[in-house]
């Protein structure tokens, strides 16, 4: 599906930006890149699987046949929702990384007189 490819590209872009931002602010760049990547993977791949399984279990207990369950589960809607959720999580991670850490040393102010 094309939407899954878009979600994966979005995940790679957020991971690269998290790496660059963390490195710029003196944080553990590889660690934050891994956190961003695995958060995106969890939201885009693992969460939709759990949602579909829960819907299938609830539908089965409700007495709906297996064929009807397979036809009626809104896979595209769940995928789009999870990609949007991953987008929000990526923005929250980048927003956290763009804040200056407490122990960040600011460079000295430029001299007022150059002579």
C-alpha positions, -999 to 999 in steps of 0.1 A, spaced: 0 0 0 12 35 -9 1 49 25 24 25 43 53 36 22 45 72 31 44 63 67 78 46 65 94 76 47 79 99 74 95 77 100 129 79 84 127 117 81 117 121 118 146 98 128 171 118 108 158 151 122 159 136 158 195 126 153 206 160 140 187 179 166 200 157 195 235 161 182 232 198 179 220 202 215 246 179 229 223 150 236 228 113 229 220 114 191 220 77 184 198 70 215 172 96 205 172 84 169 166 49 181 138 61 204 122 80 175 125 50 151 111 24 175 83 47 186 73 51 150 76 14 143 55 6 173 28 31 164 27 23 127 31 -15 127 24 -30 161 -5 -8 172 -26 -15 141 -21 -52 145 -34 -50 181 -63 -29 170 -73 -54 143 -70 -83 167 -91 -66 194 -118 -57 168 -117 -93 156 -120 -108 191 -149 -84 200 -167 -92 167 -162 -130 172 -176 -128 207 -205 -108 194 -214 -136 170 -202 -122 137 -188 -147 112 -152 -148 103 -159 -138 67 -179 -107 78 -151 -97 102 -125 -99 74 -147 -77 51 -158 -52 77 -125 -43 95 -115 -8 84 -78 -15 76 -72 18 57 -88 39 84 -68 22 111 -36 27 90 -42 64 84 -51 69 121 -18 52 132 3 72 107 -13 104 120 -6 93 156 30 85 146 33 120 131 21 136 163 46 114 183 74 125 160 66 162 165 65 157 203 99 141 203 114 168 181 98 195 203 114 179 234 147 177 217 147 213 206 145 225 242 179 235 257 191 210 283 197 223 318 235 217 316 239 232 281 267 257 280 259 288 260 288 301 240 303 333 253 288 366 241 307 384 214 329 412 225 313 447 223 345 463 211 366 447 184 397 469 189 
